[in-house]
Amino acid sequence: PKIILLLLSYLFLVSAAIFGLVGSYRVDVLRTELAKANAARDAAEHRETEFKTREAAVAGAEAKIAEAENKATKAQTELLTLQNEKAELESKLEASQNEIAALQKRVGEAGPAASPSQNPD
């Protein structure tokens, strides 16, 4: 009976050592998996932060583009207004020049006719 007790004790000791080694290996595997999961989470957070930064930069660029388009539209509107004013002024100038030409023609026609009556020879 003592030998059986010693063999059982030895068997339990060996099995405890084996279970201890297996448990230690499993703990190492779990630690490695935890480290990988933490690294993946950190990488995902970094990508998310980077994405938000890029998104903000794109929004800023879009705002600048919209502002530039508004300025261009205002400039086009102002250009059209100025072109219309120029056309009006040119038509007024042409009308004034035509009126001056008509008056000069009347003066020219009236001048030779008035000259003989002014000189009583």
MMTF fields as JSON, N, C-alpha, C and O atoms, coordinates in Angstrom:
{
  "mmtfVersion": "1.0.0",
  "mmtfProducer": "UNKNOWN",
  "numBonds": 483,
  "numAtoms": 484,
  "numGroups": 121,
  "numChains": 1,
  "numModels": 1,
  "chainsPerModel": [1],
  "groupsPerChain": [121],
  "chainIdList": ["A"],
  "bondAtomList": [4, 2, 8, 6, 12, 10, 16, 14, 20, 18, 24, 22, 28, 26, 32, 30, 36, 34, 40, 38, 44, 42, 48, 46, 52, 50, 56, 54, 60, 58, 64, 62, 68, 66, 72, 70, 76, 74, 80, 78, 84, 82, 88, 86, 92, 90, 96, 94, 100, 98, 104, 102, 108, 106, 112, 110, 116, 114, 120, 118, 124, 122, 128, 126, 132, 130, 136, 134, 140, 138, 144, 142, 148, 146, 152, 150, 156, 154, 160, 158, 164, 162, 168, 166, 172, 170, 176, 174, 180, 178, 184, 182, 188, 186, 192, 190, 196, 194, 200, 198, 204, 202, 208, 206, 212, 210, 216, 214, 220, 218, 224, 222, 228, 226, 232, 230, 236, 234, 240, 238, 244, 242, 248, 246, 252, 250, 256, 254, 260, 258, 264, 262, 268, 266, 272, 270, 276, 274, 280, 278, 284, 282, 288, 286, 292, 290, 296, 294, 300, 298, 304, 302, 308, 306, 312, 310, 316, 314, 320, 318, 324, 322, 328, 326, 332, 330, 336, 334, 340, 338, 344, 342, 348, 346, 352, 350, 356, 354, 360, 358, 364, 362, 368, 366, 372, 370, 376, 374, 380, 378, 384, 382, 388, 386, 392, 390, 396, 394, 400, 398, 404, 402, 408, 406, 412, 410, 416, 414, 420, 418, 424, 422, 428, 426, 432, 430, 436, 434, 440, 438, 444, 442, 448, 446, 452, 450, 456, 454, 460, 458, 464, 462, 468, 466, 472, 470, 476, 474, 480, 478],
  "bondOrderList": [1, 1, 1, 1, 1, 1, 1, 1, 1, 1, 1, 1, 1, 1, 1, 1, 1, 1, 1, 1, 1, 1, 1, 1, 1, 1, 1, 1, 1, 1, 1, 1, 1, 1, 1, 1, 1, 1, 1, 1, 1, 1, 1, 1, 1, 1, 1, 1, 1, 1, 1, 1, 1, 1, 1, 1, 1, 1, 1, 1, 1, 1, 1, 1, 1, 1, 1, 1, 1, 1, 1, 1, 1, 1, 1, 1, 1, 1, 1, 1, 1, 1, 1, 1, 1, 1, 1, 1, 1, 1, 1, 1, 1, 1, 1, 1, 1, 1, 1, 1, 1, 1, 1, 1, 1, 1, 1, 1, 1, 1, 1, 1, 1, 1, 1, 1, 1, 1, 1, 1],
  "groupList": [{"groupName": "PRO", "atomNameList": ["N", "CA", "C", "O"], "elementList": ["N", "C", "C", "O"], "formalChargeList": [0, 0, 0, 0], "bondAtomList": [1, 0, 2, 1, 3, 2], "bondOrderList": [1, 1, 2], "singleLetterCode": "P", "chemCompType": "L-PEPTIDE LINKING"}, {"groupName": "LYS", "atomNameList": ["N", "CA", "C", "O"], "elementList": ["N", "C", "C", "O"], "formalChargeList": [0, 0, 0, 0], "bondAtomList": [1, 0, 2, 1, 3, 2], "bondOrderList": [1, 1, 2], "singleLetterCode": "K", "chemCompType": "L-PEPTIDE LINKING"}, {"groupName": "ILE", "atomNameList": ["N", "CA", "C", "O"], "elementList": ["N", "C", "C", "O"], "formalChargeList": [0, 0, 0, 0], "bondAtomList": [1, 0, 2, 1, 3, 2], "bondOrderList": [1, 1, 2], "singleLetterCode": "I", "chemCompType": "L-PEPTIDE LINKING"}, {"groupName": "LEU", "atomNameList": ["N", "CA", "C", "O"], "elementList": ["N", "C", "C", "O"], "formalChargeList": [0, 0, 0, 0], "bondAtomList": [1, 0, 2, 1, 3, 2], "bondOrderList": [1, 1, 2], "singleLetterCode": "L", "chemCompType": "L-PEPTIDE LINKING"}, {"groupName": "SER", "atomNameList": ["N", "CA", "C", "O"], "elementList": ["N", "C", "C", "O"], "formalChargeList": [0, 0, 0, 0], "bondAtomList": [1, 0, 2, 1, 3, 2], "bondOrderList": [1, 1, 2], "singleLetterCode": "S", "chemCompType": "L-PEPTIDE LINKING"}, {"groupName": "TYR", "atomNameList": ["N", "CA", "C", "O"], "elementList": ["N", "C", "C", "O"], "formalChargeList": [0, 0, 0, 0], "bondAtomList": [1, 0, 2, 1, 3, 2], "bondOrderList": [1, 1, 2], "singleLetterCode": "Y", "chemCompType": "L-PEPTIDE LINKING"}, {"groupName": "PHE", "atomNameList": ["N", "CA", "C", "O"], "elementList": ["N", "C", "C", "O"], "formalChargeList": [0, 0, 0, 0], "bondAtomList": [1, 0, 2, 1, 3, 2], "bondOrderList": [1, 1, 2], "singleLetterCode": "F", "chemCompType": "L-PEPTIDE LINKING"}, {"groupName": "VAL", "atomNameList": ["N", "CA", "C", "O"], "elementList": ["N", "C", "C", "O"], "formalChargeList": [0, 0, 0, 0], "bondAtomList": [1, 0, 2, 1, 3, 2], "bondOrderList": [1, 1, 2], "singleLetterCode": "V", "chemCompType": "L-PEPTIDE LINKING"}, {"groupName": "ALA", "atomNameList": ["N", "CA", "C", "O"], "elementList": ["N", "C", "C", "O"], "formalChargeList": [0, 0, 0, 0], "bondAtomList": [1, 0, 2, 1, 3, 2], "bondOrderList": [1, 1, 2], "singleLetterCode": "A", "chemCompType": "L-PEPTIDE LINKING"}, {"groupName": "GLY", "atomNameList": ["N", "CA", "C", "O"], "elementList": ["N", "C", "C", "O"], "formalChargeList": [0, 0, 0, 0], "bondAtomList": [1, 0, 2, 1, 3, 2], "bondOrderList": [1, 1, 2], "singleLetterCode": "G", "chemCompType": "PEPTIDE LINKING"}, {"groupName": "ARG", "atomNameList": ["N", "CA", "C", "O"], "elementList": ["N", "C", "C", "O"], "formalChargeList": [0, 0, 0, 0], "bondAtomList": [1, 0, 2, 1, 3, 2], "bondOrderList": [1, 1, 2], "singleLetterCode": "R", "chemCompType": "L-PEPTIDE LINKING"}, {"groupName": "ASP", "atomNameList": ["N", "CA", "C", "O"], "elementList": ["N", "C", "C", "O"], "formalChargeList": [0, 0, 0, 0], "bondAtomList": [1, 0, 2, 1, 3, 2], "bondOrderList": [1, 1, 2], "singleLetterCode": "D", "chemCompType": "L-PEPTIDE LINKING"}, {"groupName": "THR", "atomNameList": ["N", "CA", "C", "O"], "elementList": ["N", "C", "C", "O"], "formalChargeList": [0, 0, 0, 0], "bondAtomList": [1, 0, 2, 1, 3, 2], "bondOrderList": [1, 1, 2], "singleLetterCode": "T", "chemCompType": "L-PEPTIDE LINKING"}, {"groupName": "GLU", "atomNameList": ["N", "CA", "C", "O"], "elementList": ["N", "C", "C", "O"], "formalChargeList": [0, 0, 0, 0], "bondAtomList": [1, 0, 2, 1, 3, 2], "bondOrderList": [1, 1, 2], "singleLetterCode": "E", "chemCompType": "L-PEPTIDE LINKING"}, {"groupName": "ASN", "atomNameList": ["N", "CA", "C", "O"], "elementList": ["N", "C", "C", "O"], "formalChargeList": [0, 0, 0, 0], "bondAtomList": [1, 0, 2, 1, 3, 2], "bondOrderList": [1, 1, 2], "singleLetterCode": "N", "chemCompType": "L-PEPTIDE LINKING"}, {"groupName": "HIS", "atomNameList": ["N", "CA", "C", "O"], "elementList": ["N", "C", "C", "O"], "formalChargeList": [0, 0, 0, 0], "bondAtomList": [1, 0, 2, 1, 3, 2], "bondOrderList": [1, 1, 2], "singleLetterCode": "H", "chemCompType": "L-PEPTIDE LINKING"}, {"groupName": "GLN", "atomNameList": ["N", "CA", "C", "O"], "elementList": ["N", "C", "C", "O"], "formalChargeList": [0, 0, 0, 0], "bondAtomList": [1, 0, 2, 1, 3, 2], "bondOrderList": [1, 1, 2], "singleLetterCode": "Q", "chemCompType": "L-PEPTIDE LINKING"}],
  "groupTypeList": [0, 1, 2, 2, 3, 3, 3, 3, 4, 5, 3, 6, 3, 7, 4, 8, 8, 2, 6, 9, 3, 7, 9, 4, 5, 10, 7, 11, 7, 3, 10, 12, 13, 3, 8, 1, 8, 14, 8, 8, 10, 11, 8, 8, 13, 15, 10, 13, 12, 13, 6, 1, 12, 10, 13, 8, 8, 7, 8, 9, 8, 13, 8, 1, 2, 8, 13, 8, 13, 14, 1, 8, 12, 1, 8, 16, 12, 13, 3, 3, 12, 3, 16, 14, 13, 1, 8, 13, 3, 13, 4, 1, 3, 13, 8, 4, 16, 14, 13, 2, 8, 8, 3, 16, 1, 10, 7, 9, 13, 8, 9, 0, 8, 8, 4, 0, 4, 16, 14, 0, 11],
  "groupIdList": [1, 2, 3, 4, 5, 6, 7, 8, 9, 10, 11, 12, 13, 14, 15, 16, 17, 18, 19, 20, 21, 22, 23, 24, 25, 26, 27, 28, 29, 30, 31, 32, 33, 34, 35, 36, 37, 38, 39, 40, 41, 42, 43, 44, 45, 46, 47, 48, 49, 50, 51, 52, 53, 54, 55, 56, 57, 58, 59, 60, 61, 62, 63, 64, 65, 66, 67, 68, 69, 70, 71, 72, 73, 74, 75, 76, 77, 78, 79, 80, 81, 82, 83, 84, 85, 86, 87, 88, 89, 90, 91, 92, 93, 94, 95, 96, 97, 98, 99, 100, 101, 102, 103, 104, 105, 106, 107, 108, 109, 110, 111, 112, 113, 114, 115, 116, 117, 118, 119, 120, 121],
  "secStructList": [7, 2, 2, 2, 2, 2, 2, 2, 2, 2, 2, 2, 2, 2, 2, 2, 2, 2, 2, 2, 2, 2, 2, 2, 2, 2, 2, 2, 2, 2, 2, 2, 2, 2, 2, 2, 2, 2, 2, 2, 2, 2, 2, 2, 2, 2, 2, 2, 2, 2, 2, 2, 2, 2, 2, 2, 2, 2, 2, 2, 2, 2, 2, 2, 2, 2, 2, 2, 2, 2, 2, 2, 2, 2, 2, 2, 2, 2, 2, 2, 2, 2, 2, 2, 2, 2, 2, 2, 2, 2, 2, 2, 2, 2, 2, 2, 2, 2, 2, 2, 2, 2, 2, 2, 2, 2, 2, 2, 2, 2, 2, 2, 2, 2, 2, 2, 2, 2, 1, 7, 7],
  "xCoordList": [0.797, 0.0, 0.85, 0.424, 2.037, 2.857, 3.335, 3.401, 3.657, 4.161, 3.059, 3.318, 1.84, 0.718, 0.497, 0.225, 0.613, 0.451, 1.547, 1.286, 2.777, 3.883, 3.681, 3.935, 3.233, 2.996, 1.866, 1.959, 0.814, -0.28, 0.188, -0.183, 0.982, 1.506, 2.384, 2.293, 3.24, 4.119, 3.284, 3.576, 2.268, 1.396, 0.68, 0.597, 0.169, -0.492, 0.497, 0.147, 1.707, 2.733, 3.084, 3.194, 3.258, 3.582, 2.419, 2.619, 1.192, 0.032, -0.124, -0.496, 0.151, 0.097, 1.144, 0.877, 2.342, 3.392, 2.971, 3.191, 2.365, 1.917, 0.823, 0.865, -0.156, -1.219, -0.659, -1.14, 0.34, 0.986, 1.664, 1.552, 2.374, 3.026, 2.003, 2.169, 0.947, -0.106, -0.765, -1.004, -1.053, -1.659, -0.737, -1.189, 0.548, 1.525, 1.571, 1.631, 1.542, 1.544, 0.283, 0.35, -0.857, -2.113, -2.096, -2.613, -1.51, -1.4, -0.535, -0.864, 0.578, 1.436, 0.683, 0.801, -0.089, -0.881, -1.905, -2.082, -2.573, -3.563, -2.918, -3.488, -1.735, -1.025, -0.666, -0.8, -0.21, 0.133, -1.106, -1.057, -2.211, -3.457, -3.94, -4.447, -3.786, -4.165, -3.315, -3.832, -2.012, -1.125, -1.513, -1.518, -1.84, -2.263, -3.573, -3.732, -4.507, -5.793, -5.608, -6.24, -4.742, -4.467, -3.82, -4.159, -2.877, -2.215, -3.221, -3.182, -4.115, -5.136, -6.08, -6.454, -6.468, -7.34, -6.657, -7.264, -5.369, -4.622, -4.509, -4.649, -4.252, -4.152, -5.487, -5.524, -6.579, -7.909, -8.214, -8.764, -7.862, -8.073, -7.241, -7.706, -6.009, -5.137, -5.728, -5.745, -6.209, -6.822, -8.071, -8.318, -8.86, -10.066, -9.711, -10.34, -8.7, -8.254, -7.739, -8.041, -6.957, -6.421, -7.556, -7.521, -8.559, -9.712, -10.457, -10.834, -10.667, -11.367, -10.568, -11.141, -9.243, -8.396, -8.512, -8.652, -8.451, -8.577, -9.957, -10.099, -10.971, -12.337, -12.476, -13.121, -11.868, -11.904, -11.156, -11.599, -10.025, -9.26, -10.063, -10.045, -10.76, -11.588, -12.725, -13.037, -13.336, -14.422, -13.905, -14.575, -12.714, -12.117, -11.831, -12.078, -11.31, -11.021, -12.307, -12.35, -13.353, -14.637, -15.203, -15.79, -15.03, -15.5, -14.742, -15.334, -13.428, -12.633, -13.049, -13.117, -13.328, -13.767, -15.107, -15.304, -16.019, -17.331, -17.181, -17.859, -16.292, -16.05, -15.474, -15.878, -14.531, -13.941, -14.992, -15.004, -15.867, -16.935, -17.887, -18.333, -18.201, -19.06, -18.403, -19.057, -17.1, -16.386, -16.392, -16.575, -16.189, -16.19, -17.566, -17.667, -18.62, -19.976, -20.243, -20.823, -19.817, -19.991, -19.205, -19.69, -17.986, -17.17, -17.823, -17.809, -18.391, -19.076, -20.29, -20.544, -21.031, -22.2, -21.776, -22.392, -20.723, -20.218, -19.719, -19.938, -19.046, -18.556, -19.718, -19.659, -20.776, -21.943, -22.587, -23.005, -22.664, -23.228, -22.394, -22.93, -21.076, -20.193, -20.269, -20.218, -20.389, -20.514, -21.82, -21.854, -22.893, -24.171, -24.063, -24.551, -23.42, -23.225, -22.388, -22.671, -21.363, -20.499, -21.309, -21.188, -22.133, -22.958, -23.924, -24.126, -24.524, -25.425, -24.678, -25.154, -23.499, -22.718, -22.275, -22.267, -21.904, -21.506, -22.683, -22.517, -23.872, -25.044, -25.386, -25.773, -25.247, -25.475, -24.445, -24.772, -23.182, -22.124, -22.42, -22.261, -22.846, -23.164, -24.331, -24.319, -25.346, -26.492, -26.051, -26.503, -25.17, -24.666, -23.851, -23.976, -23.017, -22.213, -23.115, -22.851, -24.172, -25.118, -25.82, -26.034, -26.177, -26.832, -25.885, -26.285, -24.612, -23.612, -23.428, -23.349, -23.359, -23.191, -24.386, -24.223, -25.591, -26.789, -26.774, -27.115, -26.379, -26.309, -25.249, -25.466, -24.107, -23.055, -23.532, -23.211, -24.291, -24.821, -25.799, -25.788, -26.653, -27.612, -26.894, -27.264, -25.837, -25.064, -24.375, -24.317, -23.854, -23.186, -24.143, -23.773, -25.363, -26.351, -26.85, -27.093, -26.998, -27.494, -26.412, -26.727, -25.157, -24.054, -23.953, -23.948, -23.873, -23.774, -25.039, -24.963, -26.171, -27.403, -27.454, -27.988, -26.924, -26.948, -25.87, -26.014, -24.824, -23.72, -24.134, -23.777, -24.856, -25.241, -26.202, -26.151, -27.043, -27.969, -27.28, -27.757, -26.18, -25.468, -24.607, -24.35, -24.169, -23.336, -24.21, -24.547, -24.562, -25.375, -24.47, -24.022, -24.205, -23.356, -24.147, -23.58],
  "yCoordList": [-1.19, 0.0, 1.269, 2.291, 1.222, 2.433, 2.725, 3.884, 1.707, 1.899, 2.458, 3.291, 2.001, 2.502, 3.971, 4.783, 4.294, 5.676, 6.554, 7.681, 6.035, 6.782, 6.934, 8.003, 5.885, 5.965, 6.95, 7.735, 6.901, 7.855, 9.283, 10.202, 9.468, 10.804, 11.288, 12.437, 10.382, 10.741, 11.038, 11.996, 10.252, 10.459, 11.805, 12.543, 12.117, 13.414, 14.57, 15.618, 14.389, 15.425, 15.658, 16.803, 14.582, 14.704, 15.327, 16.198, 14.885, 15.465, 16.947, 17.748, 17.321, 18.736, 19.531, 20.652, 18.957, 19.639, 19.806, 20.86, 18.764, 18.838, 19.893, 20.73, 19.845, 20.856, 22.265, 23.22, 22.391, 23.687, 24.196, 25.374, 23.298, 23.69, 24.072, 25.067, 23.272, 23.575, 24.908, 25.73, 25.117, 26.384, 27.557, 28.614, 27.38, 28.436, 28.759, 29.925, 27.714, 27.921, 28.669, 29.578, 28.295, 28.958, 30.422, 31.283, 30.707, 32.094, 32.889, 34.027, 32.29, 32.982, 33.257, 34.338, 32.277, 32.457, 33.572, 34.418, 33.572, 34.616, 35.993, 36.969, 36.082, 37.37, 37.846, 39.028, 36.919, 37.28, 37.762, 38.765, 37.044, 37.449, 38.796, 39.612, 39.032, 40.317, 41.437, 42.506, 41.198, 42.21, 42.503, 43.659, 41.45, 41.649, 42.427, 43.315, 42.093, 42.792, 44.26, 45.135, 44.534, 45.925, 46.684, 47.839, 46.027, 46.673, 46.963, 48.03, 46.017, 46.221, 47.352, 48.167, 47.407, 48.481, 49.834, 50.8, 49.9, 51.152, 51.588, 52.77, 50.619, 50.942, 51.449, 52.394, 50.826, 51.263, 52.666, 53.49, 52.94, 54.28, 55.307, 56.412, 54.933, 55.841, 56.116, 57.26, 55.068, 55.253, 56.124, 56.966, 55.917, 56.724, 58.193, 59.083, 58.439, 59.811, 60.431, 61.581, 59.651, 60.13, 60.424, 61.423, 59.555, 59.747, 61.027, 61.8, 61.249, 62.462, 63.707, 64.719, 63.634, 64.765, 65.044, 66.192, 63.984, 64.158, 64.677, 65.514, 64.176, 64.621, 66.117, 66.845, 66.564, 67.988, 68.798, 69.882, 68.279, 68.983, 69.076, 70.106, 68.006, 68.013, 69.021, 69.754, 69.055, 70.012, 71.443, 72.299, 71.701, 73.03, 73.375, 74.499, 72.415, 72.649, 72.888, 73.748, 72.133, 72.33, 73.713, 74.354, 74.166, 75.505, 76.565, 77.533, 76.378, 77.327, 77.318, 78.368, 76.131, 76.028, 76.733, 77.463, 76.515, 77.167, 78.682, 79.416, 79.143, 80.582, 81.133, 82.202, 80.405, 80.842, 80.855, 81.762, 79.859, 79.828, 81.002, 81.605, 81.331, 82.489, 83.772, 84.623, 83.91, 85.1, 85.172, 86.243, 84.018, 83.986, 84.365, 85.093, 83.875, 84.204, 85.696, 86.331, 86.251, 87.688, 88.488, 89.495, 88.037, 88.736, 88.673, 89.66, 87.53, 87.409, 88.329, 88.975, 88.381, 89.262, 90.715, 91.48, 91.086, 92.459, 92.759, 93.854, 91.787, 91.972, 92.192, 93.079, 91.391, 91.57, 92.936, 93.588, 93.365, 94.679, 95.776, 96.701, 95.663, 96.671, 96.648, 97.701, 95.465, 95.381, 96.019, 96.683, 95.823, 96.462, 97.978, 98.707, 98.448, 99.891, 100.45, 101.53, 99.715, 100.155, 100.251, 101.222, 99.238, 99.247, 100.43, 101.079, 100.715, 101.865, 103.163, 104.028, 103.292, 104.514, 104.663, 105.769, 103.548, 103.618, 104.026, 104.803, 103.507, 103.894, 105.36, 106.061, 105.838, 107.264, 108.12, 109.174, 107.651, 108.383, 108.445, 109.493, 107.332, 107.305, 108.236, 108.95, 108.226, 109.118, 110.574, 111.412, 110.879, 112.252, 112.641, 113.76, 111.727, 112.016, 112.232, 113.109, 111.439, 111.623, 112.967, 113.655, 113.336, 114.629, 115.768, 116.748, 115.636, 116.666, 116.755, 117.854, 115.618, 115.614, 116.269, 117.022, 115.988, 116.601, 118.106, 118.87, 118.538, 119.977, 120.649, 121.75, 119.994, 120.564, 120.654, 121.609, 119.668, 119.694, 120.848, 121.543, 121.053, 122.163, 123.5, 124.435, 123.566, 124.81, 125.024, 126.146, 123.946, 124.051, 124.466, 125.243, 123.969, 124.343, 125.758, 126.503, 126.121, 127.455, 128.496, 129.653, 128.129, 129.076, 129.709, 130.938, 128.97, 129.594, 130.359, 131.362, 129.921, 130.642, 131.947, 132.932, 131.986, 133.2, 134.172, 135.376, 133.704, 134.586, 135.619, 136.783, 135.294, 136.329, 137.341, 138.513, 136.954, 137.919, 138.831, 139.938, 138.399, 139.238, 140.266, 141.345, 139.947, 140.886, 141.622, 141.057, 142.836, 143.564, 144.211, 145.34, 143.564, 144.117, 144.726, 145.234],
  "zCoordList": [0.0, 0.0, 0.0, -0.538, 0.59, 0.56, -0.856, -1.266, -1.582, -2.934, -3.829, -4.698, -3.615, -4.403, -4.072, -4.956, -2.828, -2.405, -2.997, -3.417, -3.031, -3.627, -5.13, -5.686, -5.783, -7.228, -7.541, -8.485, -6.752, -6.966, -6.705, -7.435, -5.691, -5.398, -6.545, -6.977, -7.032, -8.144, -9.386, -10.102, -9.653, -10.806, -10.705, -11.687, -9.532, -9.346, -9.49, -10.032, -9.018, -9.137, -10.604, -11.043, -11.357, -12.788, -13.536, -14.382, -13.23, -13.922, -13.563, -14.421, -12.323, -11.937, -12.701, -13.135, -12.872, -13.634, -15.09, -15.686, -15.664, -17.064, -17.203, -18.106, -16.3, -16.356, -16.149, -16.759, -15.305, -15.088, -16.35, -16.69, -17.051, -18.304, -19.371, -20.077, -19.478, -20.457, -20.119, -21.003, -18.85, -18.428, -18.703, -19.142, -18.448, -18.714, -20.206, -20.597, -21.034, -22.485, -22.911, -23.74, -22.353, -22.701, -22.269, -22.981, -21.12, -20.657, -21.628, -21.964, -22.084, -23.053, -24.353, -24.931, -24.806, -26.028, -25.832, -26.708, -24.69, -24.415, -24.345, -24.834, -23.743, -23.689, -25.091, -25.406, -25.931, -27.311, -28.063, -28.776, -27.899, -28.555, -28.04, -28.81, -26.745, -26.168, -26.748, -27.073, -26.88, -27.456, -28.905, -29.327, -29.669, -31.059, -31.126, -31.964, -30.243, -30.225, -29.858, -30.452, -28.877, -28.498, -29.645, -29.904, -30.34, -31.472, -32.586, -33.198, -32.846, -33.877, -33.488, -34.332, -32.209, -31.738, -31.876, -32.338, -31.468, -31.588, -33.044, -33.36, -33.934, -35.36, -35.893, -36.681, -35.469, -35.906, -35.391, -36.122, -34.144, -33.593, -34.347, -34.626, -34.675, -35.428, -36.815, -37.27, -37.483, -38.801, -38.704, -39.569, -37.643, -37.468, -37.251, -37.823, -36.423, -36.187, -37.479, -37.797, -38.213, -39.486, -40.462, -41.182, -40.483, -41.361, -41.003, -41.884, -39.704, -39.282, -39.649, -40.052, -39.512, -39.884, -41.375, -41.796, -42.165, -43.621, -43.985, -44.876, -43.293, -43.55, -43.264, -44.019, -42.175, -41.841, -42.892, -43.272, -43.363, -44.394, -45.69, -46.364, -46.032, -47.244, -47.095, -48.033, -45.923, -45.69, -45.816, -46.393, -45.277, -45.405, -46.851, -47.287, -47.595, -49.011, -49.793, -50.673, -49.474, -50.149, -49.842, -50.714, -48.62, -48.254, -49.045, -49.521, -49.183, -49.963, -51.425, -52.064, -51.954, -53.347, -53.526, -54.497, -52.595, -52.669, -52.594, -53.313, -51.725, -51.608, -52.906, -53.363, -53.501, -54.768, -55.876, -56.708, -55.889, -56.891, -56.701, -57.677, -55.448, -55.182, -55.663, -56.266, -55.395, -55.858, -57.378, -57.957, -58.024, -59.487, -60.032, -61.019, -59.391, -59.822, -59.657, -60.537, -58.524, -58.3, -59.327, -59.843, -59.623, -60.61, -61.989, -62.724, -62.343, -63.631, -63.687, -64.703, -62.598, -62.541, -62.689, -63.431, -61.979, -62.066, -63.471, -63.991, -64.089, -65.453, -66.41, -67.261, -66.28, -67.146, -66.933, -67.891, -65.679, -65.377, -66.023, -66.634, -65.882, -66.473, -67.997, -68.632, -68.587, -70.043, -70.505, -71.541, -69.745, -70.08, -69.968, -70.831, -68.902, -68.731, -69.871, -70.388, -70.258, -71.361, -72.65, -73.398, -72.904, -74.116, -74.097, -75.123, -72.932, -72.813, -73.077, -73.812, -72.467, -72.656, -74.106, -74.646, -74.737, -76.145, -77.023, -77.964, -76.72, -77.514, -77.278, -78.213, -76.03, -75.751, -76.474, -77.02, -76.472, -77.17, -78.66, -79.286, -79.224, -80.655, -80.959, -81.961, -80.085, -80.276, -80.182, -80.963, -79.231, -79.093, -80.316, -80.815, -80.803, -81.994, -83.209, -84.032, -83.32, -84.425, -84.31, -85.308, -83.082, -82.865, -83.208, -83.836, -82.79, -83.111, -84.618, -85.167, -85.289, -86.745, -87.418, -88.378, -86.92, -87.495, -87.276, -88.179, -86.076, -85.797, -86.659, -87.164, -86.832, -87.68, -89.126, -89.833, -89.556, -90.92, -91.078, -92.093, -90.061, -90.113, -90.105, -90.814, -89.269, -89.224, -90.567, -91.07, -91.143, -92.439, -93.532, -94.413, -93.497, -94.501, -94.265, -95.214, -93.032, -92.711, -92.915, -93.195, -92.785, -92.912, -94.293, -94.368, -95.38, -96.7, -97.064, -97.772, -96.608, -96.913, -96.142, -96.651, -94.953, -94.142, -94.581, -94.366, -95.174, -95.575, -96.616, -96.439, -97.684, -98.64, -98.037, -98.41, -97.155, -96.581, -95.595, -95.346, -95.031, -94.073, -94.796, -94.263, -95.977, -96.741, -97.772, -98.813, -97.494, -98.479, -99.529, -99.329, -100.583, -101.647, -102.732, -103.699]
}
